């Protein structure tokens, strides 16, 4: 099993969500995150000074069977891509085991198959 963690632009989240759902990824977790980017400039908007070094993104977490890793990563790469600095990152790590709290089952049978 693999854990995919993708940090993407907030403006691309709805598109990525729709693409994941249409490619039969029917469960994932997401939350807003803040990070420090490469830019260290300050901008003034309507008389208020803003720092651009803190960036807002959305983090998406998906746990899937190994055979679904490549198609899932490809969907995220294609849809989240703008070609500009700050498109984000995708991290993949191994998941040793998983349990269903409701049934007590463990292993990759806990994960649903794609339809």
N, C-alpha and C positions, 0 to 999 in steps of 0.2 A: 504494500500500500504506500501511497505517496501523499504528502501534504504540499499543496501549492499555495503559496502566499504571494499575492500580486498587489503592488502599490501602484495605483493608477490616478490619473487626473479626475477630479470631481466632475468635470464637464463630460467625461467619457463613460461615467458609471452606468447611466441608463442604457446606453448602447451595448456595453459589455454584458450587463445583466440580461438584456433581451437575447443577445447572441448565445450566452450560456444556457438559458432556458430553452431556446430553440434547438440547441445541440444536445438536449436531454440531460444536462446537468441540472438536477431538480432540487438540489440543496447546496447552499453555501452560506457562509457567514460574512458579514461586512460591517465595517465601522469607520468612522472618520478618524484620521490621524493627522498629526502635524510633524513636520520634519525640517531639517536645515538643508537648504539647497546650496548650489555653487554660487549663486548670485549674492553679493553683499552690498547692494545698493539701497538707498533710501529714496522714496518717491513722495511727492506732495500731491494730494488730491483734495481739492476744496479747502485748502489752507491747513490740512492736517497731514503731518509727516508720518509715513508708513515705512517700515522696514520690509524689504523683500527677501530677507534670508530665511524667514519662516514660511514654509509652503503647506498648503492644505491639500490633502489627498484622501483617497478612499482605499482601505486595505480589504482585500477579498481573500478569504481562506476556504480552500476546498480540499477534502480528503477523498481520494479515489483509488480504485484498483490500478495497478501498474499499467495495464493495457489501455487505460483511458488517459494516461498522462500526456502523451504527445498531442492527441486531438484537442484536449482542453487547453494546453499551453498555446497551441496554434490559434485557437479562437481568440484568446486574450491578446496575443501579439498582433493579430490582424486588426481587431476592432479598436484597441486602445492606442494604436500607433497614430501619431500626428507628424512625426519627423522632427519635432522641435525638442530642444533640451527640456527635460522634466517630464517626459512621457511615463517614466516609472521604472519599476523593476519587478521581476518574477523570481521567487526563490522556491526551490523544490527540496524537500527533505524526506527521509524515510519515516514511516510510521511503524513502530514495532508491533503494536496490537491495538485492538479496539473492542469495546464491550457495549452491548445494548443494555441500558439501565432497566428497561421494561422487562426484557426476556432473560437477561443474564447471559445470552450468547456472546461468544467472542470470535475474533478473526474477521477475515474480509467478507464472510457471509453476512455480516451485519450491514455492510454497504449494499445499497440496492443496485441492481444491474440497470444499464441503460435500456430504454424501451426499444 
